[in-house]
Amino acid sequence: MGRESYRDRAFVVRTYDFGEADRVVVLLTRSHGLVRSVAKGVRKSKSRFGSRIQPFVDVDIQLYPGRNLDTITQADTVGYYGTGIIDDYDRYTAACAILETAERLSYADADTDSFLFDEIAHAFRRLPVTAHPTLVVDAFIVRATAHAGWGLSLFNCANCGRPGPHHAFHSQIGGAACVHCRPPGSFDVEEETLHLLWLLAQNDTPQVRDRAEAQAEAQASKTTVHQAHRLATHHLQWHMESALKTLRIMEQA
């Protein structure tokens, strides 16, 4: 039985040149997980869909299955999120960090699990209007890792369940740590930081986002925002067992 082409929505998470005119495109799709594909002839000036196969574009894409790479046969733009992102360094690096995180947390043949795709779209809509791009990254991290089974306990002690608020955090035990359970190497944190992370982990509604940003502003709070970002990225990279390139770039900014 012949293989049939299929259609899906997708974000481009990574590309690299292949041959003289082709490009390998790694896609985070809405219904098929992570898909490695090739866009043939896309680097030619007369390519019919070259401008659509780029980051920060929600694209409706048709692919034909291949042995190693699926072939992109059609691509139509559904939404463009680059405005307000590509011309701002902090927002651009934050968006790239979101895409790299999604790639690392996704997997092929994810059936109909659209969570990561939808979270990317939410984050890209938020980035141009937020005063704190790192909070958008952190919200994506804590929600995506929770969806992957690595949710954080941010009020009760993650080890013994003792009610908080607590003032220590350790990724290995899964979040907040009380004075009796805190392992060596735990982060000392303010309870406002853990509350901010808790807000970011909640359902992504305008009310919750506004409360999170209001708390960040009220704390003076480069310290709170910086601590939250440090904890979220450490949590992700502990589970990934390696650093993410884009997060290192954000830290150098």
C-alpha positions as CSV (number, residue, x, y, z in Angstrom):
1,M,0.0,0.0,0.0
2,G,1.4,3.4,-1.0
3,R,2.2,6.1,1.5
4,E,-0.2,9.0,1.6
5,S,0.6,12.6,2.0
6,Y,-0.7,14.4,5.1
7,R,-1.4,17.9,6.1
8,D,-0.8,19.6,9.4
9,R,-0.1,22.9,11.1
10,A,3.5,23.5,12.1
11,F,6.2,25.9,13.4
12,V,9.7,25.7,12.1
13,V,12.1,25.0,15.0
14,R,15.3,24.6,13.1
15,T,16.7,24.5,9.5
16,Y,20.0,23.8,7.7
17,D,21.0,23.9,4.1
18,F,21.1,20.6,2.2
19,G,22.6,20.2,-1.2
20,E,22.7,23.1,-3.7
21,A,19.1,24.4,-3.3
22,D,17.3,22.3,-0.7
23,R,16.9,22.9,3.0
24,V,16.2,20.4,5.9
25,V,13.4,21.7,8.1
26,V,12.6,20.5,11.5
27,L,8.9,21.1,12.2
28,L,7.0,21.1,15.5
29,T,3.5,20.0,14.2
30,R,0.2,20.2,15.9
31,S,-0.8,16.6,15.4
32,H,2.3,14.6,14.4
33,G,4.9,15.8,16.9
34,L,8.4,16.5,15.7
35,V,8.8,16.0,11.9
36,R,12.1,16.2,10.0
37,S,11.5,17.2,6.4
38,V,13.1,18.6,3.3
39,A,12.0,21.7,1.3
40,K,13.3,21.0,-2.2
41,G,14.4,24.0,-4.2
42,V,13.5,26.4,-1.3
43,R,16.7,28.4,-1.6
44,K,16.1,29.3,-5.2
45,S,14.8,32.8,-5.8
46,K,11.7,31.5,-7.6
47,S,10.7,29.1,-4.8
48,R,7.0,29.1,-4.4
49,F,7.0,28.8,-0.6
50,G,10.5,29.8,0.6
51,S,9.4,32.8,2.5
52,R,6.9,30.8,4.5
53,I,9.3,28.1,5.7
54,Q,10.9,30.2,8.5
55,P,10.7,30.6,12.3
56,F,7.8,32.5,13.9
57,V,5.4,31.5,11.2
58,D,2.3,29.3,11.8
59,V,2.2,27.4,8.6
60,D,-0.4,25.0,7.1
61,I,1.8,22.5,5.5
62,Q,1.5,19.4,3.3
63,L,4.1,16.6,3.5
64,Y,4.8,13.4,1.7
65,P,6.3,10.7,3.9
66,G,9.9,9.6,3.1
67,R,12.3,7.0,4.4
68,N,14.4,9.6,6.4
69,L,12.9,12.9,5.6
70,D,9.3,13.9,4.7
71,T,9.0,16.2,1.7
72,I,7.2,19.5,1.9
73,T,4.9,19.8,-1.1
74,Q,2.8,22.8,-0.1
75,A,2.9,25.5,2.6
76,D,0.4,28.3,3.4
77,T,0.9,31.0,6.0
78,V,-1.8,30.9,8.8
79,G,-0.2,33.5,11.1
80,Y,3.0,35.5,11.2
81,Y,4.5,36.3,14.7
82,G,7.8,37.9,13.7
83,T,6.5,41.5,14.1
84,G,7.7,42.8,17.4
85,I,10.1,39.8,17.9
86,I,12.7,39.8,15.1
87,D,13.6,43.5,15.6
88,D,14.2,43.2,19.4
89,Y,17.2,41.2,20.6
90,D,15.7,40.1,24.0
91,R,12.4,39.0,22.4
92,Y,14.2,37.3,19.5
93,T,16.4,35.2,21.8
94,A,13.4,34.4,24.0
95,A,11.5,33.2,21.0
96,C,14.4,31.1,19.9
97,A,14.7,29.6,23.4
98,I,11.1,28.6,23.3
99,L,11.5,26.8,20.0
100,E,14.6,25.0,21.2
101,T,12.9,24.0,24.4
102,A,9.9,22.7,22.4
103,E,12.2,20.7,20.1
104,R,14.0,19.1,23.1
105,L,10.7,18.2,24.8
106,S,8.8,17.0,21.8
107,Y,9.0,13.6,20.1
108,A,8.0,12.1,16.7
109,D,4.5,10.7,16.1
110,A,2.9,12.5,19.0
111,D,-0.6,11.5,17.7
112,T,-3.0,14.3,18.4
113,D,-1.2,16.0,21.3
114,S,-1.3,19.7,20.3
115,F,0.0,21.0,23.7
116,L,3.4,22.2,22.6
117,F,2.2,23.7,19.3
118,D,-0.6,25.7,21.2
119,E,1.9,26.8,23.9
120,I,4.3,28.2,21.2
121,A,1.5,30.1,19.6
122,H,0.4,31.6,23.1
123,A,4.1,32.5,23.8
124,F,4.6,34.2,20.5
125,R,1.5,36.3,20.9
126,R,2.7,37.4,24.3
127,L,6.3,38.2,23.5
128,P,5.7,41.5,21.6
129,V,3.6,43.0,24.3
130,T,5.3,41.9,27.5
131,A,7.8,44.0,29.5
132,H,9.6,40.8,30.6
133,P,10.4,38.4,27.8
134,T,12.1,36.0,30.2
135,L,8.8,35.5,32.0
136,V,7.3,34.2,28.7
137,V,10.1,31.7,28.4
138,D,9.8,30.7,32.0
139,A,6.0,30.2,31.7
140,F,6.6,28.0,28.6
141,I,9.3,25.9,30.5
142,V,7.3,25.3,33.6
143,R,4.1,24.4,31.7
144,A,5.8,22.3,29.1
145,T,7.9,20.3,31.6
146,A,4.8,19.7,33.7
147,H,3.1,18.4,30.6
148,A,6.1,16.1,30.1
149,G,5.7,14.7,33.6
150,W,8.2,17.0,35.5
151,G,5.8,19.3,37.2
152,L,7.1,21.5,40.1
153,S,5.8,21.7,43.6
154,L,6.1,25.4,44.4
155,F,4.2,25.8,47.7
156,N,4.3,22.5,49.6
157,C,7.7,20.8,50.1
158,A,8.3,18.6,47.0
159,N,9.9,15.9,49.2
160,C,7.7,15.6,52.3
161,G,4.7,17.7,51.5
162,R,5.1,20.1,54.4
163,P,3.0,23.2,53.7
164,G,4.8,26.3,52.6
165,P,5.8,28.9,51.7
166,H,9.4,27.7,51.7
167,H,12.7,29.4,50.9
168,A,14.7,26.8,49.1
169,F,14.4,25.1,45.7
170,H,16.0,22.0,44.3
171,S,15.3,20.6,40.8
172,Q,16.2,17.0,41.8
173,I,13.4,16.7,44.4
174,G,11.0,18.6,42.2
175,G,10.7,22.2,43.5
176,A,10.3,23.8,46.9
177,A,12.2,22.3,49.8
178,C,11.5,22.8,53.5
179,V,14.3,23.3,56.1
180,H,14.2,19.6,57.0
181,C,14.4,18.3,53.4
182,R,16.6,20.8,51.5
183,P,19.4,18.9,49.8
184,P,22.9,20.3,49.6
185,G,23.2,22.7,46.6
186,S,19.6,24.0,47.0
187,F,18.9,27.6,45.8
188,D,17.9,30.1,48.5
189,V,14.9,31.9,47.1
190,E,12.3,34.4,48.2
191,E,8.7,33.1,48.6
192,E,7.6,35.7,46.1
193,T,9.8,34.0,43.5
194,L,8.1,30.6,44.0
195,H,4.7,32.3,43.9
196,L,5.6,34.0,40.6
197,L,6.6,30.6,39.2
198,W,3.3,29.1,40.5
199,L,1.4,31.8,38.6
200,L,3.4,31.1,35.4
201,A,2.5,27.4,35.7
202,Q,-1.2,28.1,35.8
203,N,-3.6,28.1,32.8
204,D,-2.4,30.6,30.3
205,T,-5.2,33.2,30.6
206,P,-4.9,37.0,30.4
207,Q,-5.8,37.3,34.1
208,V,-3.0,35.0,35.2
209,R,-0.5,36.6,32.8
210,D,-1.4,40.1,34.1
211,R,-1.1,39.0,37.7
212,A,2.4,37.5,37.0
213,E,3.6,40.7,35.4
214,A,2.0,42.8,38.1
215,Q,3.9,40.8,40.7
216,A,7.1,41.2,38.8
217,E,6.7,44.9,38.7
218,A,5.6,45.2,42.3
219,Q,8.7,43.5,43.6
220,A,11.1,46.0,42.0
221,S,11.9,43.2,40.8
222,K,14.6,42.5,38.6
223,T,15.6,40.2,41.5
224,T,12.4,38.2,41.5
225,V,12.3,37.9,37.7
226,H,16.0,36.9,37.6
227,Q,15.5,34.3,40.3
228,A,12.4,32.8,38.6
229,H,14.3,32.6,35.3
230,R,17.2,30.9,37.0
231,L,15.0,28.3,38.7
232,A,13.0,27.6,35.6
233,T,16.0,27.1,33.3
234,H,17.9,25.1,35.9
235,H,14.8,22.8,36.3
236,L,14.7,22.3,32.5
237,Q,18.4,21.7,32.0
238,W,18.6,19.3,35.0
239,H,15.9,17.1,33.3
240,M,17.5,17.5,29.9
241,E,20.9,16.6,31.4
242,S,22.5,19.3,29.2
243,A,22.5,23.1,28.6
244,L,20.4,24.6,25.8
245,K,22.4,26.9,23.5
246,T,19.7,29.6,23.3
247,L,19.4,29.8,27.1
248,R,23.1,30.3,27.4
249,I,22.8,33.2,24.8
250,M,20.0,34.8,26.9
251,E,22.1,34.6,30.0
252,Q,25.0,36.5,28.2
253,A,22.7,39.3,27.1
